[in-house]
């Protein structure tokens, strides 16, 4: 049985400590000094996420809307920071729905008669999930199958309301080049394109359903603005043609997320160019295009920091042991990323009667506290110096960090979550 580990970081060196903003360094050092146990925590800066959301929203034409994908980072402080700068939220569970509704209530006050600016997706929505969404009056439930459409119809009829529904489609192919997942593959997501005509025909006969359009999520972690603009245009053209062919009043074109991030920080999606490229091809009158960015908005707003509990040498390799690991930050291992670090020196050494091990001017592998060799976060990165008691900090840890980890394994304390 092979063990999946992150790729080797060689020949990279760790980020200089100056790569961490001064306010981040100060807060982490203050927290480490006051914490009763070794520090292991996420630190979030909602203002960074808000700035990214403002830039994206300002670049888009009026017919495009930004709905933040809550799954990327569900910390309430981050959502409240984003709320004034996004049009709504995308959710996939009852807990995410409750969080979105509380955040929107704080932003907008008492709900009015308009649909709540929430859209929902997910491949196996249960009756309780669907009931909560419909009762809340969300803007769109993106249905994944014919059975789900029937369930939505039954629930909405029982509640004496009408559910606004988008049909999620798995397209046969998206004729766009670049770093996209093109569709046409077997998947639990959406209705295969060849089955769409029959499903639409049957959906139109169901009571208590307002079929408003389509959800197509065929892009993933795309860093190229030109390619993503082509993808958006294809989604709009496909949706308009399919709606016209089946007599649907098209109001909802959800292209999912897919705007990427570079965890090395060397590339950044060009939002201004993206907005310029899509402005000339608007959707049909009355239709709105929804983007569901997640990681793009929040990756840069978070740092994961963990205290070094030991530094040890074993058969020619140095290991930096953390109070943390994949139980807190699983992303590098799961996504096979080289997710670089900065070492934040901590001059205080509380165990003055004991030796303070260190590795200097060498390559190290950063591991966690779990009883498995898979608990490896970074391999073969060069450091100038790292000592027991210092902090190892992972920048760009604001997305799929705390939410994506496995905190119950071995039962160690979970990572804290702090606001800057």
LODO-630396 format. One line per 5 residues: number of its first residue (from 1); their letters; for each residue x, y, z of N, C-alpha, C. Coordinates in pm, whole numbers, padded with zeros to 5 digits. Layout:
BEGIN
NUM) a) X/Y/Z/X/Y/Z/X/Y/Z  ...
***
This chain:
BEGIN
1) xxxxx) 00084/-00118/00000/00000/00000/00000/00089/00125/00000  00070/00209/-00101/00151/00331/-00111/00092/00440/-00023  00179/00527/00026/00138/00639/00109/00147/00766/00026  00039/00841/00020/00037/00966/-00055/00097/01077/00031  00201/01141/-00021/00265/01252/00047/00269/01372/-00047
6) xxxxx) 00284/01491/00007/00302/01607/-00082/00429/01590/-00165  00435/01652/-00283/00557/01645/-00364/00674/01710/-00290  00794/01673/-00330/00913/01735/-00272/00918/01884/-00307  00955/01966/-00210/00968/02109/-00233/01102/02148/-00294  01197/02057/-00298/01331/02089/-00351/01320/02140/-00495
11) xxxxx) 01391/02244/-00530/01498/02311/-00455/01450/02435/-00381  01322/02446/-00351/01271/02569/-00290/01325/02589/-00149  01327/02716/-00112/01356/02755/00026/01230/02807/00091  01224/02800/00222/01110/02856/00295/01100/03006/00268  00978/03059/00276/00960/03203/00263/01038/03275/00373
16) xxxxx) 01093/03392/00344/01150/03472/00452/01040/03515/00548  01076/03540/00671/00974/03579/00768/00907/03709/00728  00977/03792/00648/00918/03917/00601/00799/03894/00508  00782/03770/00458/00665/03740/00375/00536/03741/00457  00549/03733/00588/00432/03742/00675/00409/03888/00710
21) xxxxx) 00290/03941/00688/00265/04081/00726/00298/04104/00873  00343/04223/00903/00382/04255/01039/00270/04233/01139  00150/04268/01101/00037/04250/01193/00011/04102/01221  00039/04016/01124/00023/03872/01143/00130/03821/01237  00254/03863/01216/00363/03819/01304/00336/03859/01449
26) xxxxx) 00295/03985/01467/00271/04033/01604/00159/03955/01672  00051/03932/01599/-00063/03862/01661/-00027/03719/01697  00046/03651/01609/00083/03513/01638/00179/03505/01756  00274/03596/01763/00368/03594/01875/00299/03627/02006  00206/03721/02002/00129/03753/02123/00048/03633/02168
31) xxxxx) -00014/03567/02072/-00096/03451/02107/-00011/03337/02161  00104/03315/02097/00192/03208/02144/00241/03234/02286  00267/03361/02317/00318/03395/02450/00212/03378/02557  00085/03396/02520/-00022/03391/02621/-00095/03258/02626  -00073/03171/02526/-00148/03046/02521/-00097/02949/02627
36) xxxxx) -00187/02879/02698/-00142/02783/02799/-00082/02657/02739  -00108/02629/02611/-00055/02512/02542/00015/02556/02415  00095/02470/02354/00158/02506/02227/00054/02552/02125  00087/02657/02052/-00008/02719/01961/-00030/02633/01837  -00154/02621/01796/-00192/02563/01667/-00324/02629/01630
41) xxxxx) -00321/02718/01531/-00440/02798/01505/-00438/02854/01364  -00557/02884/01315/-00575/02964/01194/-00596/03109/01234  -00533/03197/01162/-00553/03341/01180/-00611/03396/01050  -00724/03463/01059/-00794/03513/00941/-00801/03665/00942  -00786/03723/00824/-00801/03866/00806/-00917/03891/00710
46) xxxxx) -01039/03915/00760/-01154/03936/00672/-01135/04051/00573  -01055/04151/00609/-01035/04264/00519/-00966/04221/00390  -00878/04122/00398/-00812/04071/00278/-00913/04003/00186  -01002/03922/00243/-01106/03858/00162/-01200/03961/00103  -01236/04062/00181/-01326/04166/00133/-01266/04242/00016
51) xxxxx) -01136/04270/00022/-01071/04342/-00087/-01073/04259/-00215  -01051/04129/-00204/-01055/04043/-00322/-01197/04040/-00380  -01298/04033/-00294/-01436/04031/-00340/-01474/04163/-00408  -01429/04274/-00350/-01459/04405/-00411/-01398/04415/-00549  -01275/04368/-00562/-01208/04377/-00693/-01279/04294/-00797
56) xxxxx) -01321/04174/-00760/-01393/04090/-00856/-01528/04151/-00891  -01601/04194/-00790/-01735/04248/-00816/-01728/04375/-00900  -01630/04460/-00876/-01616/04584/-00952/-01581/04557/-01098  -01514/04445/-01125/-01474/04414/-01262/-01587/04358/-01347  -01692/04309/-01282/-01797/04239/-01355/-01903/04334/-01407
61) xxxxx) -01968/04300/-01518/-02082/04378/-01566/-02202/04359/-01475  -02303/04446/-01486/-02417/04440/-01393/-02495/04309/-01397  -02487/04237/-01506/-02565/04113/-01516/-02496/03993/-01450  -02378/04012/-01395/-02305/03903/-01328/-02305/03926/-01178  -02324/03819/-01102/-02333/03828/-00957/-02232/03734/-00892
66) xxxxx) -02184/03773/-00774/-02085/03695/-00700/-02152/03635/-00577  -02157/03502/-00571/-02212/03430/-00457/-02099/03347/-00396  -02058/03384/-00276/-01944/03318/-00212/-01980/03175/-00174  -01891/03080/-00211/-01910/02939/-00176/-01864/02916/-00032  -01959/02898/00058/-01931/02893/00201/-01838/02778/00236
71) xxxxx) -01841/02671/00158/-01758/02554/00190/-01609/02588/00197  -01566/02691/00127/-01423/02723/00123/-01372/02771/00258  -01452/02846/00331/-01416/02894/00465/-01545/02938/00531  -01585/02866/00634/-01715/02892/00696/-01705/02968/00828  -01588/03025/00857/-01575/03097/00984/-01665/03221/00980
76) xxxxx) -01752/03238/01082/-01849/03348/01077/-01786/03485/01055  -01670/03510/01116/-01607/03640/01098/-01568/03666/00955  -01528/03561/00883/-01493/03577/00742/-01619/03606/00661  -01727/03535/00688/-01852/03559/00615/-01904/03700/00639  -01897/03746/00762/-01945/03882/00790/-01857/03986/00721
81) xxxxx) -01727/03958/00711/-01640/04049/00639/-01669/04053/00490  -01708/03939/00434/-01738/03931/00291/-01876/03984/00257  -01971/03974/00348/-02112/03997/00317/-02140/04129/00245  -02081/04243/00284/-02112/04367/00212/-02061/04371/00069  -01975/04278/00033/-01904/04288/-00095/-01938/04174/-00191
86) xxxxx) -02032/04087/-00153/-02080/03982/-00242/-02231/03996/-00254  -02286/03934/-00360/-02430/03942/-00382/-02507/03841/-00300  -02442/03731/-00264/-02509/03628/-00187/-02413/03516/-00154  -02470/03399/-00117/-02388/03286/-00074/-02434/03159/-00145  -02339/03067/-00165/-02369/02933/-00215/-02348/02836/-00100
91) xxxxx) -02447/02747/-00079/-02441/02655/00034/-02467/02513/-00014  -02430/02417/00072/-02449/02277/00036/-02499/02192/00153  -02540/02256/00263/-02588/02181/00380/-02678/02271/00462  -02745/02211/00560/-02830/02291/00648/-02748/02383/00737  -02632/02335/00782/-02550/02423/00867/-02498/02542/00788
96) xxxxx) -02456/02519/00663/-02414/02632/00580/-02530/02725/00550  -02649/02669/00529/-02767/02753/00506/-02794/02841/00628  -02789/02784/00748/-02814/02863/00869/-02710/02973/00884  -02586/02942/00857/-02480/03042/00866/-02502/03154/00765  -02538/03119/00642/-02564/03220/00539/-02683/03307/00577
101) xxxxx) -02789/03245/00628/-02909/03322/00664/-02879/03419/00778  -02802/03376/00878/-02767/03466/00988/-02681/03582/00938  -02588/03551/00850/-02502/03657/00797/-02581/03756/00715  -02671/03707/00631/-02754/03797/00549/-02849/03879/00635  -02901/03818/00742/-02990/03893/00831/-02914/04008/00898
106) xxxxx) -02789/03983/00936/-02708/04091/00994/-02678/04199/00891  -02664/04160/00765/-02634/04258/00660/-02757/04333/00615  -02868/04262/00595/-02985/04319/00527/-03101/04350/00620  -03095/04305/00744/-03209/04323/00831/-03316/04219/00805  -03439/04250/00842/-03550/04156/00827/-03569/04122/00680
111) xxxxx) -03596/03994/00654/-03615/03948/00517/-03743/04004/00459  -03739/04039/00333/-03858/04088/00263/-03920/03978/00179  -03992/04018/00075/-04060/03921/-00008/-03972/03864/-00117  -03860/03929/-00146/-03773/03884/-00254/-03707/03752/-00215  -03663/03672/-00312/-03591/03550/-00277/-03466/03582/-00196
116) xxxxx) -03436/03495/-00103/-03313/03510/-00024/-03195/03483/-00115  -03092/03571/-00117/-02981/03554/-00210/-02888/03440/-00171  -02941/03320/-00181/-02867/03197/-00154/-02898/03099/-00266  -02796/03034/-00318/-02815/02923/-00411/-02754/02799/-00347  -02808/02684/-00386/-02766/02560/-00321/-02734/02455/-00426
121) xxxxx) -02630/02377/-00397/-02593/02265/-00483/-02550/02150/-00394  -02528/02036/-00455/-02485/01918/-00382/-02545/01794/-00443  -02468/01685/-00455/-02514/01571/-00533/-02610/01477/-00463  -02629/01489/-00333/-02712/01393/-00261/-02796/01465/-00157  -02865/01569/-00199/-02943/01649/-00104/-03058/01565/-00048
126) xxxxx) -03065/01558/00083/-03169/01481/00149/-03298/01561/00158  -03406/01496/00196/-03534/01564/00214/-03523/01674/00320  -03458/01650/00436/-03443/01761/00531/-03366/01880/00474  -03261/01855/00395/-03186/01965/00335/-03275/02041/00237  -03343/01970/00150/-03431/02035/00052/-03543/02112/00122
131) xxxxx) -03597/02054/00227/-03705/02122/00300/-03657/02253/00359  -03538/02251/00419/-03484/02374/00474/-03461/02481/00370  -03409/02441/00255/-03384/02537/00147/-03513/02598/00094  -03611/02514/00072/-03738/02563/00016/-03811/02650/00118  -03811/02607/00244/-03877/02687/00348/-03811/02822/00365
136) xxxxx) -03681/02829/00344/-03609/02956/00358/-03634/03049/00241  -03686/02998/00131/-03712/03082/00014/-03587/03121/-00061  -03493/03026/-00075/-03367/03058/-00141/-03390/03089/-00289  -03294/03158/-00345/-03306/03203/-00484/-03309/03089/-00583  -03232/02984/-00557/-03231/02870/-00647/-03181/02746/-00576
141) xxxxx) -03253/02636/-00594/-03203/02504/-00558/-03157/02440/-00688  -03029/02417/-00701/-02976/02355/-00823/-02994/02205/-00812  -03091/02152/-00885/-03130/02012/-00875/-03034/01925/-00954  -03003/01808/-00898/-02901/01721/-00955/-02958/01601/-01029  -03089/01575/-01017/-03145/01455/-01080/-03296/01470/-01092
146) xxxxx) -03355/01378/-01167/-03501/01379/-01182/-03568/01348/-01050  -03516/01253/-00974/-03575/01222/-00843/-03570/01344/-00754  -03461/01419/-00756/-03454/01539/-00674/-03558/01641/-00715  -03583/01655/-00844/-03688/01745/-00891/-03824/01702/-00837  -03850/01573/-00837/-03977/01523/-00782/-03986/01555/-00632
151) xxxxx) -03877/01535/-00561/-03879/01564/-00417/-03903/01713/-00393  -03837/01798/-00470/-03858/01942/-00454/-04003/01978/-00479  -04061/01920/-00582/-04202/01949/-00613/-04293/01906/-00498  -04270/01787/-00445/-04354/01737/-00336/-04340/01824/-00211  -04216/01860/-00177/-04193/01941/-00057/-04256/02079/-00072
156) xxxxx) -04231/02144/-00186/-04286/02277/-00207/-04438/02276/-00206  -04499/02174/-00267/-04645/02163/-00265/-04695/02150/-00122  -04626/02069/-00042/-04667/02052/00097/-04653/02178/00179  -04558/02263/00142/-04537/02388/00214/-04623/02502/00158  -04697/02473/00051/-04781/02577/-00009/-04702/02688/-00076
161) xxxxx) -04590/02651/-00138/-04506/02751/-00201/-04457/02698/-00335  -04381/02779/-00403/-04318/02738/-00528/-04167/02750/-00512  -04095/02646/-00551/-03950/02644/-00539/-03886/02689/-00669  -03792/02780/-00657/-03714/02822/-00775/-03600/02723/-00795  -03590/02668/-00915/-03501/02556/-00940/-03415/02581/-01064
166) xxxxx) -03285/02552/-01051/-03197/02543/-01166/-03158/02398/-01186  -03150/02353/-01309/-03110/02216/-01336/-02959/02210/-01354  -02894/02129/-01270/-02749/02113/-01285/-02721/02015/-01398  -02631/02055/-01488/-02603/01979/-01609/-02457/01938/-01612  -02432/01814/-01648/-02297/01765/-01676/-02281/01766/-01828
171) xxxxx) -02219/01870/-01884/-02214/01883/-02030/-02130/01773/-02094  -02167/01738/-02217/-02091/01635/-02288/-01950/01681/-02315  -01932/01809/-02345/-01800/01866/-02367/-01812/02017/-02363  -01707/02083/-02315/-01699/02228/-02317/-01585/02264/-02413  -01615/02319/-02530/-01512/02341/-02632/-01423/02461/-02601
176) xxxxx) -01356/02455/-02488/-01267/02562/-02443/-01135/02497/-02405  -01024/02556/-02446/-00894/02501/-02409/-00847/02564/-02279  -00755/02497/-02213/-00699/02552/-02090/-00717/02458/-01973  -00691/02509/-01853/-00691/02426/-01732/-00832/02414/-01676  -00918/02347/-01754/-01055/02326/-01711/-01086/02177/-01709
181) xxxxx) -01180/02139/-01624/-01239/02006/-01632/-01356/02019/-01730  -01349/01947/-01839/-01436/01977/-01952/-01574/01912/-01947  -01606/01834/-01848/-01734/01765/-01847/-01728/01642/-01935  -01842/01579/-01951/-01849/01461/-02035/-01794/01336/-01970  -01759/01342/-01842/-01707/01227/-01769/-01814/01172/-01676
186) xxxxx) -01811/01042/-01649/-01904/00989/-01550/-01888/01064/-01418  -01998/01104/-01358/-01990/01188/-01238/-02119/01178/-01160  -02108/01197/-01028/-02227/01207/-00943/-02294/01342/-00955  -02232/01435/-01027/-02283/01572/-01031/-02367/01596/-01157  -02490/01641/-01136/-02571/01690/-01245/-02632/01583/-01334
191) xxxxx) -02710/01631/-01431/-02778/01546/-01529/-02692/01541/-01655  -02656/01422/-01703/-02579/01416/-01828/-02651/01488/-01940  -02577/01561/-02019/-02638/01646/-02122/-02734/01570/-02214  -02704/01448/-02258/-02801/01380/-02346/-02937/01356/-02282  -02944/01354/-02148/-03071/01329/-02079/-03146/01458/-02047
196) xxxxx) -03084/01573/-02073/-03144/01701/-02034/-03281/01724/-02099  -03301/01700/-02231/-03433/01726/-02290/-03545/01650/-02220  -03524/01522/-02193/-03630/01444/-02127/-03655/01494/-01985  -03549/01523/-01912/-03565/01571/-01774/-03638/01705/-01773  -03604/01794/-01863/-03673/01923/-01870/-03820/01905/-01901
201) xxxxx) -03850/01816/-01993/-03990/01795/-02029/-04070/01743/-01910  -04013/01653/-01836/-04083/01598/-01719/-04088/01702/-01607  -03982/01782/-01590/-03981/01884/-01486/-04088/01988/-01509  -04113/02023/-01634/-04212/02127/-01663/-04353/02083/-01625  -04374/01954/-01610/-04508/01905/-01573/-04525/01893/-01422
206) xxxxx) -04418/01913/-01346/-04427/01900/-01202/-04486/02027/-01140  -04574/02014/-01041/-04629/02132/-00974/-04529/02194/-00877  -04550/02319/-00846/-04478/02391/-00740/-04329/02409/-00770  -04294/02401/-00900/-04155/02424/-00941/-04151/02537/-01043  -04063/02632/-01019/-04036/02739/-01114/-03896/02714/-01169
211) xxxxx) -03889/02656/-01289/-03761/02622/-01350/-03702/02748/-01412  -03595/02799/-01351/-03544/02930/-01390/-03417/02925/-01475  -03353/02807/-01486/-03232/02803/-01566/-03145/02684/-01533  -03013/02706/-01540/-02919/02595/-01536/-02798/02627/-01448  -02741/02518/-01398/-02615/02524/-01324/-02516/02435/-01396
216) xxxxx) -02402/02491/-01437/-02297/02416/-01504/-02167/02446/-01431  -02105/02340/-01376/-01981/02361/-01302/-01874/02270/-01362  -01815/02315/-01473/-01718/02233/-01545/-01578/02290/-01540  -01555/02391/-01458/-01423/02453/-01446/-01367/02429/-01307  -01234/02417/-01299/-01172/02395/-01169/-01035/02461/-01164
221) xxxxx) -01017/02548/-01065/-00888/02610/-01034/-00820/02667/-01158  -00894/02748/-01233/-00844/02806/-01357/-00781/02943/-01328  -00657/02960/-01367/-00585/03085/-01342/-00586/03179/-01462  -00639/03133/-01575/-00633/03212/-01697/-00765/03285/-01721  -00761/03418/-01721/-00883/03498/-01735/-00946/03478/-01873
226) xxxxx) -00864/03467/-01977/-00918/03448/-02111/-00994/03318/-02125  -00936/03211/-02074/-01003/03082/-02080/-01133/03083/-02000  -01129/03147/-01884/-01250/03148/-01801/-01359/03234/-01865  -01321/03339/-01933/-01420/03418/-02007/-01484/03336/-02118  -01402/03256/-02188/-01458/03167/-02290/-01554/03067/-02229
231) xxxxx) -01517/03014/-02113/-01604/02919/-02043/-01737/02984/-02006  -01732/03104/-01951/-01857/03174/-01916/-01944/03195/-02040  -01883/03240/-02149/-01960/03263/-02272/-02024/03134/-02322  -01948/03024/-02314/-02006/02897/-02357/-02127/02860/-02269  -02116/02877/-02139/-02228/02846/-02049/-02350/02931/-02083
236) xxxxx) -02327/03059/-02111/-02438/03148/-02145/-02503/03105/-02276  -02422/03078/-02377/-02477/03041/-02507/-02551/02907/-02501  -02492/02811/-02430/-02559/02681/-02416/-02691/02695/-02342  -02690/02770/-02234/-02812/02787/-02154/-02920/02859/-02234  -02882/02963/-02307/-02981/03037/-02387/-03042/02949/-02494
241) xxxxx) -02959/02871/-02563/-03011/02785/-02670/-03101/02675/-02614  -03060/02615/-02501/-03140/02507/-02443/-03271/02559/-02387  -03268/02674/-02322/-03393/02732/-02270/-03488/02766/-02383  -03437/02824/-02491/-03523/02858/-02605/-03583/02733/-02667  -03505/02627/-02677/-03553/02504/-02741/-03662/02436/-02660
246) xxxxx) -03666/02462/-02530/-03761/02391/-02443/-03862/02485/-02377  -03869/02607/-02424/-03971/02700/-02374/-03953/02742/-02231  -03830/02756/-02186/-03802/02797/-02048/-03768/02945/-02045  -03828/03018/-01953/-03792/03159/-01934/-03660/03164/-01857  -03554/03194/-01927/-03420/03185/-01868/-03391/03306/-01780
251) xxxxx) -03368/03281/-01651/-03332/03387/-01556/-03206/03356/-01477  -03163/03231/-01480/-03059/03183/-01388/-02956/03102/-01468  -02833/03154/-01476/-02723/03080/-01537/-02610/03078/-01435  -02592/02965/-01369/-02493/02950/-01263/-02374/02873/-01321  -02258/02940/-01331/-02141/02875/-01390/-02051/02813/-01284
256) xxxxx) -02093/02810/-01159/-02013/02751/-01053/-01893/02837/-01018  -01794/02773/-00956/-01672/02844/-00918/-01568/02831/-01027  -01451/02782/-00990/-01351/02752/-01090/-01240/02853/-01105  -01253/02974/-01049/-01142/03069/-01055/-01034/03021/-00958  -00912/03009/-01010/-00809/02942/-00934/-00721/03033/-00851
261) xxxxx) -00638/02969/-00772/-00535/03039/-00694/-00404/02963/-00711  -00295/03035/-00700/-00161/02978/-00704/-00106/02983/-00562  -00087/02865/-00502/-00043/02863/-00363/00101/02909/-00347  00176/02919/-00458/00308/02980/-00452/00301/03132/-00454  00184/03186/-00492/00167/03330/-00495/00229/03398/-00614
266) xxxxx) 00272/03321/-00715/00339/03380/-00830/00240/03423/-00939  00123/03361/-00946/00023/03395/-01045/-00104/03440/-00974  -00177/03529/-01040/-00305/03573/-00985/-00403/03592/-01100  -00522/03544/-01083/-00626/03558/-01185/-00652/03707/-01210  -00655/03745/-01336/-00670/03885/-01376/-00819/03921/-01383
271) xxxxx) -00872/03973/-01273/-01016/04001/-01268/-01055/04113/-01365  -00970/04213/-01379/-01004/04325/-01469/-01016/04275/-01613  -00921/04195/-01657/-00927/04142/-01794/-01048/04052/-01812  -01076/03970/-01712/-01192/03882/-01719/-01320/03963/-01739  -01337/04069/-01660/-01455/04153/-01675/-01464/04217/-01811
276) xxxxx) -01351/04265/-01863/-01351/04326/-01995/-01391/04226/-02103  -01343/04102/-02091/-01367/04002/-02194/-01513/03956/-02198  -01578/03951/-02082/-01715/03901/-02082/-01819/04011/-02106  -01778/04137/-02092/-01875/04247/-02099/-01948/04254/-02233  -01881/04212/-02339/-01939/04226/-02473/-02037/04114/-02508
281) xxxxx) -02051/04014/-02423/-02141/03902/-02453/-02237/03879/-02338  -02332/03969/-02320/-02426/03954/-02208/-02523/03839/-02232  -02586/03790/-02126/-02688/03687/-02140/-02816/03746/-02197  -02914/03664/-02232/-03042/03717/-02279/-03106/03808/-02175  -03188/03899/-02221/-03257/03992/-02130/-03331/03915/-02022
286) xxxxx) -03318/03962/-01900/-03386/03899/-01787/-03307/03790/-01720  -03195/03750/-01778/-03113/03645/-01719/-02994/03704/-01645  -02952/03636/-01542/-02836/03677/-01463/-02738/03562/-01455  -02610/03594/-01463/-02504/03494/-01452/-02448/03498/-01311  -02444/03382/-01247/-02395/03371/-01110/-02260/03301/-01110
291) xxxxx) -02162/03363/-01045/-02032/03303/-01020/-02025/03263/-00873  -01966/03148/-00845/-01959/03096/-00708/-01813/03081/-00663  -01737/03189/-00656/-01597/03175/-00612/-01589/03138/-00465  -01495/03052/-00433/-01469/03017/-00295/-01325/03047/-00261  -01236/02955/-00301/-01093/02971/-00267/-01036/03101/-00319
296) xxxxx) -01086/03150/-00436/-01031/03272/-00493/-01048/03390/-00399  -01157/03392/-00323/-01183/03504/-00234/-01109/03493/-00101  -01086/03373/-00052/-01041/03360/00087/-00904/03298/00107  -00843/03242/00004/-00713/03176/00025/-00612/03268/00091  -00600/03390/00040/-00498/03482/00091/-00533/03545/00225
301) xxxxx) -00651/03519/00278/-00691/03584/00404/-00658/03500/00525  -00591/03385/00508/-00568/03298/00622/-00427/03247/00633  -00383/03224/00756/-00252/03166/00787/-00274/03055/00889  -00212/02941/00865/-00213/02834/00965/-00078/02832/01033  -00078/02842/01164/00045/02848/01242/00045/02738/01347
306) xxxxx) 00159/02672/01361/00171/02566/01462/00309/02571/01524  00314/02550/01655/00442/02552/01727/00522/02427/01695  00653/02446/01681/00744/02334/01663/00767/02270/01800  00728/02144/01814/00745/02076/01943/00878/02003/01953  00939/01972/01836/01068/01904/01838/01131/01917/01699
311) xxxxx) 01263/01907/01694/01338/01900/01569/01431/01781/01583  01424/01688/01486/01503/01565/01503/01565/01523/01372  01674/01449/01381/01750/01401/01268/01737/01249/01263  01707/01196/01142/01688/01052/01130/01743/01003/00997  01849/00926/01002/01907/00865/00882/01927/00965/00770
316) xxxxx) 01986/01078/00803/02021/01175/00701/01915/01279/00672  01798/01272/00736/01691/01370/00713/01656/01441/00843  01625/01571/00828/01575/01650/00940/01423/01656/00936  01361/01641/01053/01216/01648/01065/01179/01758/01164  01084/01839/01123/01030/01944/01209/00893/01898/01254
321) xxxxx) 00876/01877/01383/00753/01820/01439/00662/01934/01488  00537/01930/01446/00443/02036/01480/00338/01990/01578  00288/02086/01658/00167/02065/01738/00050/02091/01642  00021/01990/01560/-00079/02003/01455/-00049/01901/01348  -00092/01928/01226/-00068/01835/01117/-00191/01824/01029
326) xxxxx) -00210/01706/00966/-00325/01692/00877/-00457/01685/00954  -00451/01669/01084/-00573/01683/01163/-00621/01827/01168  -00533/01921/01132/-00569/02064/01125/-00565/02116/00981  -00467/02069/00903/-00439/02129/00772/-00402/02017/00675  -00503/01958/00616/-00485/01839/00532/-00462/01873/00385
331) xxxxx) -00484/01998/00349/-00483/02036/00209/-00356/01997/00134  -00235/02022/00186/-00116/01989/00108/-00107/01841/00072  -00147/01754/00164/-00142/01610/00138/-00253/01567/00044  -00374/01612/00068/-00488/01568/-00013/-00477/01617/-00156  -00430/01739/-00175/-00421/01796/-00309/-00282/01784/-00369
336) xxxxx) -00190/01714/-00296/-00053/01694/-00344/00012/01827/-00386  00007/01921/-00292/00062/02055/-00314/00195/02071/-00244  00282/02151/-00305/00394/02207/-00230/00344/02338/-00170  00308/02334/-00043/00254/02451/00025/00363/02503/00119  00428/02610/00077/00548/02655/00146/00516/02722/00280
341) xxxxx) 00621/02741/00358/00609/02792/00495/00699/02913/00515  00677/02980/00626/00774/03073/00682/00798/03031/00826  00920/03046/00872/00952/03015/01012/00952/03146/01089  00866/03153/01191/00857/03272/01274/00934/03246/01404  01051/03306/01421/01131/03276/01540/01061/03321/01669
346) xxxxx) 01071/03238/01771/01023/03270/01905/01145/03262/01997  01185/03376/02046/01309/03379/02126/01292/03313/02262  01172/03321/02315/01149/03262/02448/01160/03109/02440  01224/03049/02535/01232/02903/02545/01201/02867/02690  01078/02820/02712/01029/02800/02848/01095/02681/02919
351) xxxxx) 01155/02590/02843/01218/02473/02905/01370/02493/02910  01411/02598/02981/01551/02638/02982/01643/02531/03039  01589/02438/03115/01671/02330/03171/01692/02217/03071  01632/02229/02951/01642/02124/02850/01710/02179/02725  01775/02091/02648/01836/02139/02522/01727/02183/02423
356) xxxxx) 01761/02283/02340/01668/02332/02240/01717/02288/02101  01662/02180/02048/01713/02130/01920/01682/02227/01806  01768/02225/01704/01753/02316/01591/01812/02250/01467  01760/02292/01352/01818/02256/01222/01855/02385/01152  01975/02392/01097/02023/02517/01037/02080/02490/00899
361) xxxxx) 02045/02581/00806/02099/02578/00669/02089/02438/00609  01968/02384/00609/01948/02247/00562/01805/02229/00513  01780/02115/00452/01645/02082/00411/01574/02005/00522  01446/02036/00539/01367/01971/00644/01235/01924/00586  01177/01827/00654/01041/01782/00624/00953/01815/00744
366) xxxxx) 00840/01878/00717/00751/01928/00823/00639/01827/00842  00627/01776/00964/00530/01671/00994/00448/01711/01116  00340/01637/01138/00251/01667/01249/00262/01567/01362  00158/01566/01446/00160/01491/01570/00087/01357/01562  00039/01319/01442/-00041/01198/01429/00047/01074/01410
371) xxxxx) -00007/00961/01449/00067/00835/01443/00052/00771/01305  00092/00844/01202/00092/00792/01067/00192/00872/00985  00271/00806/00900/00364/00881/00815/00294/00970/00714  00164/00951/00692/00090/01039/00603/00075/01180/00660  00103/01195/00788/00092/01327/00850/00215/01411/00816
376) xxxxx) 00227/01440/00687/00341/01515/00632/00284/01635/00555  00326/01755/00594/00271/01874/00533/00362/01936/00427  00492/01917/00441/00586/01976/00347/00715/01897/00352  00772/01868/00234/00892/01786/00227/01007/01862/00162  01125/01846/00220/01250/01886/00156/01258/02036/00127
381) xxxxx) 01213/02118/00218/01225/02262/00199/01349/02311/00275  01423/02403/00213/01543/02456/00277/01504/02564/00378  01563/02556/00498/01542/02659/00600/01677/02711/00646  01679/02838/00682/01801/02894/00743/01817/02842/00885  01706/02845/00959/01709/02791/01094/01567/02767/01142
386) xxxxx) 01545/02657/01210/01419/02631/01278/01450/02557/01407  01386/02601/01516/01412/02546/01648/01283/02500/01712  01296/02408/01804/01181/02377/01889/01135/02506/01957  01005/02529/01961/00950/02650/02019/00921/02760/01919  00981/02753/01797/00946/02849/01693/00806/02817/01638
391) xxxxx) 00755/02906/01556/00627/02883/01489/00652/02859/01340  00592/02755/01286/00587/02733/01142/00454/02786/01092  00459/02872/00993/00339/02941/00945/00320/02910/00796  00200/02865/00762/00163/02840/00623/00078/02957/00576  00131/03044/00490/00046/03149/00431/-00054/03086/00333
396) xxxxx) -00148/03167/00288/-00249/03126/00190/-00321/03000/00237  -00362/03002/00362/-00431/02888/00422/-00576/02922/00455  -00630/03023/00385/-00766/03067/00417/-00876/02985/00354  -00842/02895/00261/-00947/02814/00196/-00919/02666/00216  -01026/02592/00241/-01018/02446/00255/-00910/02404/00354
401) xxxxx) -00902/02477/00463/-00807/02445/00568/-00878/02378/00684  -00926/02459/00776/-00998/02406/00894/-01114/02317/00851  -01187/02357/00746/-01305/02283/00701/-01270/02148/00640  -01148/02134/00589/-01111/02020/00506/-01028/01917/00582  -01001/01942/00709/-00910/01857/00786/-00985/01740/00851
406) xxxxx) -00913/01664/00931/-00969/01545/00997/-00943/01555/01148  -01011/01648/01217/-00975/01679/01356/-01001/01568/01456  -01088/01471/01425/-01121/01368/01524/-01015/01260/01534  -00930/01245/01434/-00833/01136/01435/-00732/01157/01546  -00723/01061/01636/-00638/01059/01755/-00687/01150/01867
411) xxxxx) -00780/01239/01839/-00841/01317/01945/-00757/01431/02000  -00656/01476/01925/-00581/01591/01971/-00671/01715/01965  -00637/01821/02041/-00720/01942/02037/-00727/01998/01895  -00841/02047/01854/-00853/02104/01720/-00776/02235/01709  -00755/02278/01587/-00692/02408/01565/-00784/02519/01609
416) xxxxx) -00729/02621/01671/-00808/02739/01702/-00836/02819/01576  -00929/02913/01586/-00956/03005/01476/-00966/03146/01535  -00883/03234/01480/-00870/03369/01532/-00895/03470/01422  -00946/03586/01460/-00958/03697/01367/-00846/03797/01391  -00793/03849/01284/-00686/03947/01296/-00746/04079/01340
***
